[in-house]
Amino acid sequence: MAEWTERAELLFKAEGLDKLRNANILVVGLGGVGSFAAEFLA
């Protein structure tokens, strides 16, 4: 498991991570923060 998922699992638990993996995500605005978020989520 990647390092970010190990840390995220502490916060969201395994069930929450499964929901995130199966979620559809829309990023609106690809300025400074939006472009980073879109790249991270891809």
C-alpha positions as CSV (number, residue, x, y, z in Angstrom):
1,M,0.0,0.0,0.0
2,A,1.3,3.5,-0.8
3,E,2.4,5.8,1.9
4,W,-0.5,8.2,1.4
5,T,-3.1,5.4,1.7
6,E,-1.5,4.2,4.9
7,R,-1.9,7.6,6.5
8,A,-5.4,8.1,5.0
9,E,-6.6,4.8,6.4
10,L,-5.9,6.1,9.9
11,L,-8.4,8.9,9.2
12,F,-11.0,7.2,7.0
13,K,-10.6,3.5,8.0
14,A,-10.6,0.7,5.3
15,E,-14.3,1.1,4.5
16,G,-13.9,4.9,3.9
17,L,-11.0,4.3,1.6
18,D,-13.0,1.7,-0.4
19,K,-15.7,4.4,-0.8
20,L,-13.1,6.9,-2.0
21,R,-11.7,4.4,-4.5
22,N,-15.1,3.8,-6.0
23,A,-16.2,7.5,-6.0
24,N,-16.7,9.8,-9.0
25,I,-14.9,13.1,-8.5
26,L,-15.4,16.4,-10.2
27,V,-12.7,19.1,-9.9
28,V,-14.0,22.5,-10.8
29,G,-11.3,25.1,-11.6
30,L,-7.9,24.1,-12.6
31,G,-5.9,27.1,-11.2
32,G,-3.1,26.6,-8.8
33,V,-4.8,24.4,-6.2
34,G,-7.3,22.7,-8.6
35,S,-4.6,21.5,-11.0
36,F,-2.6,20.0,-8.1
37,A,-5.7,18.3,-6.8
38,A,-6.6,16.9,-10.2
39,E,-3.1,15.5,-10.7
40,F,-3.1,14.0,-7.2
41,L,-6.5,12.3,-7.7
42,A,-5.6,10.9,-11.1
